[in-house]
Amino acid sequence: GICNAEKRGKRQVQVRPNSKVVIKFLQVMQKNGYIGDLEIIDDHRAGKVVVDLVGRINKCGVISPRFDVCLGDIEQLASNILPSRQFGHLVLTTTYGIMTHEEARRKHTGGKILGFFF
């Protein structure tokens, strides 16, 4: 849903259902300046998140199944998925939490891949 809203030039989008993974994924995007504020709405069901868009996302996606990536494969995977070396982020779930592939590389850890954005 985020990509479509971004393409249509919307300023806000609702993401649901909300899950810990979704929120962490969004926080990683936020930290990298791809989205603005997050507002988490608890409606006593699945909940949802309202995301402020800043017009920076070209594409984002989820990779399923979440296959394992060891430290040595991160580079290769990034070059397969992302448009260029300096551009874009893979999101991994690691023992240190959910982070981009650059952070995982700095911490010398692999993990499972969740998705990407650029």
N, C-alpha and C positions, 0 to 999 in steps of 0.2 A: 504493500500500500504506500509506503514512503516514496518509492521511486515515482509512482504515478502522480502523486500529489506534487512532487517536486517538478516533474515534467510539465504539469499543468500550471505551474507557477503559484501554487497555493502557499499560504504563509503558515498554515497549521495542518496537522494531520493527526487522526486518532489511530492508535495502534492497539489492537486487542487480539486475543486475550493477553493480559499482561502476565509475564512470568519473570522469575529472577533472571533467566538467561536473556530475555528480551531487554530488560532494564539495563543489565550490565553491558550488553551489546550497544545499546543507545548511549550509555555513559562513555563508552570508548569513542564512539563517533563524536560525542559532544566535546570530549577532551581534545580531540584532534581538530575541533573547530568546524565540523561538517554540519552540525545542527545546533540550534539555540537551546532554549530552556525545555526541560521536561516537567510535565505536571502529571503526577500519578493519581488517578481517580479510582477510589475503591468503591465499587457499586455492590459489594457483597456477593458478586458472582465471580466472574473471571477477572474483573477489573480492567481498566484500560489506561493507556498513557497518551497524553496529548503532547505532541512534539512541535516545537517552533522550528520552522525550516528557514535556512539562511541562503538557499539557492546554490549550495556548493556541491550537492551530490549529483554525480553523473549516473552512477549505477551502484546498486547495492544488492546483495543477494545472500541466500543461505545455501550452504553446501551440505547436502545430506546424501548419504549417511555421513556422520561425523567421523571421518577416518583419521587414524593416528598419523601424526607427522613428527618425525624425529628431527632434531636440530639440523642435521645435515640436509634434510629434504626441504626445509622451509624456503630457501633461496629458489630452488627449482620450481616449487609450487607457486611461489609468488610470480615468477616469470611466466608461468603458464596462464595464470588467472588475470594478473594485473597488466594494464596496457604498457607500462614502461617501468624501469627500475626505480625511478625517483618518485613514483606516483602511485598513490593508493595504499590500502592497508588490508591485510588479511586479519581476521579475528580468530584467535585460538583460545581454547580453554585449557589451562595448564594447572599444575599443582599450586601455582601462585595466584590463581584467579584468571579471569578473562582479560585478555590483553591483545595488542596488535603484534604482528610477527616481529616488528623491530624490538619491542620490549622483550619478547620471548628470547630473541637472539642475544640481547644484552644480559639476560639472566641465565643464558646457556641452558634453556629448557625447551623441550618439545611439548606436544600436547595433542589435543584433537582439534580439527578445524571446524569452526562454526559457520563462517561466512566471510564476506569481504565487502568493502565499499571504496569507491574512488570518485 
